[in-house]
Amino acid sequence: MALTLYNTLGRELQEFIPRTSGKAGFYGCGPTVYNYAHIGNLRAYVTHDILVRTLRRLGYTVDHVMNVTDVGHLTGDDDSGDDKMVKTAEERGKSVLEIADFYTQAFFNDTDRLNILKPTTVARATEHINEMIELIRKIEANGFTYSSGGNLYFDIAKFPAYGELAQLKLDEQKAGARTEVDENKRNPQDFVLWFTKSKFENQALVWDSPWGRGYPGWHIECSAMSIKYLGEQFDIHAGGIDHIPIHHTNEIAQSEAATGKHPWVKYWVHNEFLVMDKGKMSKSSGGFLTLQTLVDAGYDPLDYRYFLMGAHYRSQVQFSYDALEGARNARRSLNDRIRTLADKAGALPDFPGNGDIKNNLGEKARTYLENFSKAMEDDLSTPRALAELWGVLRDSTVPPEEALAAAFDMDRILALDIEKTAADHRDKPGEDQEFISEIEALIAERAGAKKAKDFAAADRIRDELKARGIILEDGPQGTTWKRG
């Protein structure tokens, strides 16, 4: 089975056929570093990570590029509102670059804790101003721009394919549909390529350009940096669905206007929102949750990764602490099962991680692994993939060594530290003391419930432990436990 991805450009599942055999060029929209990433933002980067890991497991060499927006992103994607970087810098009494450096480091601390692989190239916008200027010059030379009010705009009327990605019907768009109307625009969908000081008189970061001293619009950075590192045409561009109608639509227009090449990107991959009870999580509404918020509440970052993988990336998923608690319990049960199999295995599997382990597995384990691969190749279906992981771990007819070998290979994509859990259990048994203490605390809680004649609570604890692979045995001397 070949990898298929849902391509937003065309709204259909398509087989992934790279431009260059064996290689995949991938650009993922990165963070705007004016605040901490919230857990909704982080869903996109977990999705990107799963895609990159899947491609590499399939044997592709992946060139993964991510931007870091440290200049020029306004509070409205449509050129409206304040500059997010400047606004935060003023509020904190710091320089824009100090703010950018702090939150860039915070972002990568979060991605490290979620086992998200570092991109091949991390490109900061402020370090690529020359590339942006040169790209704008090409767009201008090809006749797609106009100057108005001191700013340089992209004229969408000159680009007939504008809106193809978002399936926009421009004749139905109204100027008042946006939060702020720019009177300098000929068309409300036109967008700024270069701002001069006429937009913000006290802009912190400005550069000399052919259009005056100023700074780039937000959209141009992704085009300039992706073209620099991946070429004028490449394979995959990813981001959240909120990028479709404006940011990614504008990227396509300006990139193809500059290069004259279509399509600029072959496959567009977009993840759905993470939502709260009151709707989409956003920083502008305040009260957003960060990864550290979850850690402070007692959760492991990988509990959140597991939670996200329980839903397909194209499905909207509602966050609640109850749902996260379910993910934590499931991951604890997973680790308990891994420890049990590690106890039963003669030796932990040792393989090169090149996807060839199927030849060393029996039919049952091989079938689980093949079904896992089919799930991931079917538009990154992580819920089905997790089901195959659980299947091989719970199947008593699969030898422990084979079950672990299959799980280790699956974890090359899932990244739940399965191999580390097994190795720590075998090599450093003292590190299991926290687990043992937890089990004994639950047994004591169950004993208290039985003494109080709360048999429903006692049964619930027994069932919870059974689900984690822990078997209780009641006897005259009390309750003992063993791994199932």
Buried (B, 14 or more C-beta within 10 A) or exposed (E): EEBBBBBBBEEEEBEBEBEEEEBBBBBBBBBBBBBBBBBBBBBBBBBBBBBBBBBBBBEBEBBBBBBBBBBBBBBBBBBEBEBBBBBBBBEEEBEBBEBBBBBBEBBBBBBEBBBBBEBBBBBBBBEBBEBBBEBBBBBBEBEBBBBBEBBBBBBBBBBEEBBBBBEBEEEEEEEEEBEEEBEBBEBBBBBBBBBBBEBBEEBBBBBEBEBBEBBBBBBBBBBBBBBBBBBEBBBBBBBBBBBBBBBBBBBBBBBBBBBEEEBBBBBBBBBBBBBBEEEBBBBEEEEBBBBBEBBEEEBBBBBBBBBBBBBBBBEEBEBEEEBBBBBBBBBBBBBBBBBBBBEEBEEBBEEEEEBEBBEEBEEBBBBBBBBBBBBBBBBBBBEBBBBBBBBBBEBEEBBBBBBBBBBBBBBBBBBBBBBEBBBBBBEEEEEBEEBEEEBEEBBEEBBEBBEEEEEEBBEEBBEBBEEBBBEBEEEEEEBEBEBB
